[in-house]
């Protein structure tokens, strides 16, 4: 499977975004032999980094206009980083060693799930409608579909026959058509 870089720029705070920008500038500068023709020059990136740093400092001590200027630069930095990330992806072509040289974080490779977990915190609650029960449960590792089954006698008594009640992709289901006050 091909390796990729992770951006998630919308999750980064202003200072984290500045740190990522400076890291990318540093790594692309150090590895200029690999990344020969970036769409945005390193000089332009450094200029934006300096302007962004000044805007962050001004917004910290300043007013609304300073914060708006900083927020405008946040959008510019995100756009610049997206463009550079696309360039890095095209140059590296999924090579993890080259992607690591770019300054961007590597995304996690998906791993197969060997064993599906059992849902925890199973809870059944009465609803306002007679004969209906709301059943809820927690997430199960690797679980995408859940099958709910019922039995009419106590399962501790021995061999019993289970019957399917619901098949759902959610973590809750309302079971209807039950006989009131029956176990």
C-alpha positions in Angstrom: 0.0 0.0 0.0 1.2 3.5 -0.8 2.2 5.9 2.0 0.6 9.3 2.1 1.0 12.5 4.1 -1.6 13.8 6.5 -2.7 17.4 6.5 -5.8 18.0 8.7 -5.0 21.7 8.5 -8.4 22.7 9.9 -7.6 20.9 13.2 -4.4 22.9 13.7 -4.3 25.9 16.0 -2.6 29.1 14.7 0.8 28.4 16.3 0.7 24.7 15.2 0.0 25.9 11.7 3.0 28.3 11.9 5.2 25.4 13.2 4.1 23.2 10.4 4.8 25.9 7.8 8.3 26.5 9.2 9.0 22.8 9.4 8.0 22.3 5.7 10.2 25.3 4.7 13.2 23.9 6.6 12.8 20.3 5.2 12.2 21.5 1.6 15.2 23.7 1.8 17.4 20.9 3.2 16.2 18.5 0.5 16.2 20.8 -2.5 17.8 18.1 -4.6 14.6 16.0 -4.2 12.1 18.8 -4.4 13.5 20.8 -7.2 10.6 22.7 -8.6 7.9 23.4 -6.0 4.9 25.4 -7.3 5.4 28.0 -4.6 9.0 29.1 -4.1 10.8 28.7 -0.8 11.4 32.5 -0.7 7.7 33.1 -1.0 7.0 30.6 1.7 9.6 32.2 4.0 8.1 35.7 3.3 4.6 34.4 4.2 6.0 32.7 7.3 7.5 36.0 8.5 4.3 38.0 7.7 2.3 35.3 9.5 4.5 35.5 12.6 4.1 39.3 12.8 0.4 39.0 12.4 0.1 36.4 15.2 2.1 38.7 17.5 0.0 41.7 16.5 -3.3 39.8 17.1 -2.1 38.6 20.5 -1.7 42.2 21.7 -4.0 44.0 19.2 -7.7 44.3 18.5 -10.3 43.0 16.1 -8.6 44.3 12.9 -5.3 42.5 13.8 -7.2 39.2 14.5 -9.0 39.5 11.1 -5.6 40.0 9.3 -4.2 37.0 11.1 -7.3 34.9 10.2 -6.9 36.0 6.5 -3.3 34.8 6.6 -4.3 31.5 8.2 -6.3 30.8 5.1 -3.4 31.8 2.9 -1.0 29.5 4.8 -3.5 26.6 4.6 -3.8 27.1 0.8 -0.1 27.3 0.4 0.5 24.1 2.4 -2.2 22.2 0.4 -0.5 23.2 -2.8 2.9 22.2 -1.5 1.5 18.9 -0.2 0.0 18.0 -3.6 3.4 18.7 -5.1 5.2 16.6 -2.6 2.8 13.7 -3.2 3.3 13.9 -6.9 7.1 13.9 -6.5 7.3 11.1 -4.0 4.7 8.8 -5.6 3.9 7.0 -2.3 7.6 6.5 -1.2 7.5 6.8 2.6 11.2 7.7 2.8 10.8 10.7 0.4 7.6 11.8 2.0 9.3 11.9 5.4 11.8 14.3 4.0 9.1 16.9 3.2 8.3 18.1 6.7 4.7 16.9 6.5 3.4 14.2 8.9 2.9 10.8 7.5 -0.6 9.3 7.6 -1.2 6.1 9.4 -1.4 3.0 7.2 -4.6 1.0 7.6 -4.1 -2.3 9.3 -6.4 -5.3 9.0 -8.6 -6.1 11.9 -8.0 -9.7 13.0 -10.7 -10.0 15.6 -13.9 -8.1 16.0 -14.6 -6.9 19.5 -17.7 -7.4 21.6 -19.8 -4.4 22.3 -19.7 -3.2 25.9 -22.2 -1.3 28.1 -25.3 -3.0 26.6 -28.4 -1.4 28.1 -32.1 -2.0 27.5 -34.6 0.8 28.5 -38.3 0.9 28.4 -39.9 3.5 26.1 -43.1 5.4 26.3 -44.8 2.9 24.0 -46.0 -0.4 25.4 -44.2 -3.3 23.9 -41.2 -1.3 22.8 -37.6 -1.5 24.2 -34.7 0.8 23.4 -31.4 -1.2 23.3 -28.1 0.7 23.2 -24.5 -0.5 23.4 -20.9 0.9 23.1 -18.6 0.6 20.1 -16.9 -2.7 19.3 -13.4 -2.7 17.7 -13.9 -3.4 14.0 -17.7 -3.6 14.3 -19.7 -2.2 11.4 -23.0 -4.2 11.7 -24.6 -5.5 14.8 -27.1 -8.3 15.1 -29.5 -8.4 18.0 -30.9 -11.7 19.1 -33.4 -12.7 21.7 -34.4 -15.8 23.6 -37.7 -16.6 25.4 -36.1 -18.5 28.3 -33.2 -18.0 30.6 -30.0 -18.8 28.7 -28.3 -20.0 31.9 -30.7 -23.0 32.0 -28.9 -24.8 29.1 -29.4 -25.1 25.4 -31.8 -22.5 24.1 -32.9 -21.3 20.7 -31.9 -17.7 19.8 -33.8 -15.8 17.2 -32.7 -12.7 15.3 -34.5 -9.5 16.2 -32.6 -6.7 14.3 -29.6 -6.1 12.1 -28.3 -2.5 12.2 -25.2 -0.4 11.6 -26.1 1.9 14.5 -25.4 1.5 18.2 -29.0 1.6 19.2 -32.3 0.1 18.0 -35.9 0.1 19.1 -37.4 -3.4 19.4 -41.1 -3.3 18.9 -43.9 -5.9 19.1 -42.8 -7.4 22.4 -45.3 -8.8 24.9 -45.5 -6.4 27.9 -44.1 -7.6 31.3 -42.6 -10.8 29.7 -38.9 -11.6 30.4 
